[in-house]
């Protein structure tokens, strides 16, 4: 049920890759906090529309927009659709990514570039399109969803880990870029989260089975979403340019 007069009431959010798993949980939590949510997906149309119906059934506001975040024109059209639907934009959650497991010997340049295109270029394009509108709103936040593989290294994920590492660097520089506009920029890095894995993702690599952390379990999508929600609200008002890990203690670095 949507929280009456929630902390994000009146704000508008875009969540890329929002139809499934962590993205889905983020959409639900932001809507619960009172934000109107655009659920972006590239191919999971039925799931995106079902999520919108769920949010609306709980008294929230949401709509689905199918767009490939690697397409500049599609991203621009998506942001304009949000502004046309709700009158502005305050929150951007860059969650869309590509992580198919592929050994180095089998890693084609095409697949390497796909990981960089979806995760890095997609986040860049969405930020570039969104920042003018968030600036106009006078307050807002951008949260990039990183990946633990960028910090611990993971076999058969060279392409995906590299892309997620770039996301952390992007976060720090983007925070500098928008300083003084009222926009905060942070990166939330999930550890092993209990999600439905696509066939291309393959089995979890050794050391990432969910038991190899201080809490001895996988995280829940809702736990990542709760952290994202907090950063979009008062708890994140004085936090920017930070990389924040949500991993049960599997990685203890900065």
RAZIFEN-V470973 format. One record per residue. N is the residue number from 1. PHI is phi in whole degrees, -180 to 180 (999 if undefined). Layout:
BEGIN
n=N phi=PHI
n=N phi=PHI
END
This chain:
BEGIN
n=1 phi=999
n=2 phi=-65
n=3 phi=-71
n=4 phi=-60
n=5 phi=52
n=6 phi=-63
n=7 phi=-67
n=8 phi=-111
n=9 phi=-57
n=10 phi=92
n=11 phi=-95
n=12 phi=-122
n=13 phi=-124
n=14 phi=-116
n=15 phi=-119
n=16 phi=-81
n=17 phi=57
n=18 phi=-90
n=19 phi=-82
n=20 phi=-134
n=21 phi=55
n=22 phi=-61
n=23 phi=-59
n=24 phi=-63
n=25 phi=-63
n=26 phi=-65
n=27 phi=-57
n=28 phi=-63
n=29 phi=-71
n=30 phi=-65
n=31 phi=-65
n=32 phi=-61
n=33 phi=-79
n=34 phi=107
n=35 phi=-76
n=36 phi=-83
n=37 phi=-124
n=38 phi=-97
n=39 phi=-91
n=40 phi=-91
n=41 phi=-152
n=42 phi=-93
n=43 phi=-132
n=44 phi=-87
n=45 phi=-65
n=46 phi=-62
n=47 phi=-67
n=48 phi=-65
n=49 phi=-68
n=50 phi=-66
n=51 phi=-67
n=52 phi=-59
n=53 phi=-62
n=54 phi=-65
n=55 phi=-64
n=56 phi=-65
n=57 phi=-66
n=58 phi=-96
n=59 phi=93
n=60 phi=-95
n=61 phi=-119
n=62 phi=-163
n=63 phi=-149
n=64 phi=-98
n=65 phi=-137
n=66 phi=-84
n=67 phi=-161
n=68 phi=-88
n=69 phi=-70
n=70 phi=-87
n=71 phi=-102
n=72 phi=-56
n=73 phi=-67
n=74 phi=-66
n=75 phi=-66
n=76 phi=-61
n=77 phi=-66
n=78 phi=-65
n=79 phi=-64
n=80 phi=-65
n=81 phi=-65
n=82 phi=-64
n=83 phi=-63
n=84 phi=-67
n=85 phi=-76
n=86 phi=-119
n=87 phi=93
n=88 phi=172
n=89 phi=-156
n=90 phi=-119
n=91 phi=-130
n=92 phi=-123
n=93 phi=-113
n=94 phi=-86
n=95 phi=-109
n=96 phi=-61
n=97 phi=-158
n=98 phi=-131
n=99 phi=-140
n=100 phi=-54
n=101 phi=-79
n=102 phi=-146
n=103 phi=-64
n=104 phi=-54
n=105 phi=-63
n=106 phi=-106
n=107 phi=-82
n=108 phi=-78
n=109 phi=-62
n=110 phi=-62
n=111 phi=-70
n=112 phi=-57
n=113 phi=-67
n=114 phi=-63
n=115 phi=-62
n=116 phi=-68
n=117 phi=-65
n=118 phi=-70
n=119 phi=-75
n=120 phi=-89
n=121 phi=-66
n=122 phi=-61
n=123 phi=-65
n=124 phi=-61
n=125 phi=-63
n=126 phi=-66
n=127 phi=-64
n=128 phi=-61
n=129 phi=-75
n=130 phi=-85
n=131 phi=-55
n=132 phi=-59
n=133 phi=-75
n=134 phi=-67
n=135 phi=-62
n=136 phi=-62
n=137 phi=-68
n=138 phi=90
n=139 phi=-155
n=140 phi=168
n=141 phi=-149
n=142 phi=-120
n=143 phi=-124
n=144 phi=-95
n=145 phi=-95
n=146 phi=-89
n=147 phi=-153
n=148 phi=-62
n=149 phi=-58
n=150 phi=-69
n=151 phi=-108
n=152 phi=-108
n=153 phi=76
n=154 phi=-138
n=155 phi=-62
n=156 phi=68
n=157 phi=-130
n=158 phi=-55
n=159 phi=-67
n=160 phi=-71
n=161 phi=-64
n=162 phi=-62
n=163 phi=-63
n=164 phi=-68
n=165 phi=-63
n=166 phi=-64
n=167 phi=-63
n=168 phi=-64
n=169 phi=-64
n=170 phi=-60
n=171 phi=-59
n=172 phi=-65
n=173 phi=-72
n=174 phi=-67
n=175 phi=-60
n=176 phi=-67
n=177 phi=-61
n=178 phi=-102
n=179 phi=-55
n=180 phi=92
n=181 phi=-97
n=182 phi=93
n=183 phi=-101
n=184 phi=-101
n=185 phi=-134
n=186 phi=-141
n=187 phi=-124
n=188 phi=-102
n=189 phi=-113
n=190 phi=-73
n=191 phi=-90
n=192 phi=-82
n=193 phi=-112
n=194 phi=-78
n=195 phi=-123
n=196 phi=-83
n=197 phi=-89
n=198 phi=-68
n=199 phi=-60
n=200 phi=-72
n=201 phi=-72
n=202 phi=72
n=203 phi=-73
n=204 phi=-65
n=205 phi=-68
n=206 phi=-56
n=207 phi=87
n=208 phi=-125
n=209 phi=-90
n=210 phi=95
n=211 phi=-96
n=212 phi=-92
n=213 phi=-144
n=214 phi=-67
n=215 phi=-91
n=216 phi=68
n=217 phi=-158
n=218 phi=-75
n=219 phi=-80
n=220 phi=-107
n=221 phi=-54
n=222 phi=-65
n=223 phi=-73
n=224 phi=-67
n=225 phi=-61
n=226 phi=-63
n=227 phi=-67
n=228 phi=-60
n=229 phi=-59
n=230 phi=-61
n=231 phi=-68
n=232 phi=-80
n=233 phi=-107
n=234 phi=-60
n=235 phi=-62
n=236 phi=-101
n=237 phi=-63
n=238 phi=-118
n=239 phi=-124
n=240 phi=-154
n=241 phi=73
n=242 phi=-105
n=243 phi=-110
n=244 phi=-117
n=245 phi=-93
n=246 phi=-130
n=247 phi=-141
n=248 phi=67
n=249 phi=89
n=250 phi=-74
n=251 phi=-139
n=252 phi=-114
n=253 phi=-87
n=254 phi=-89
END
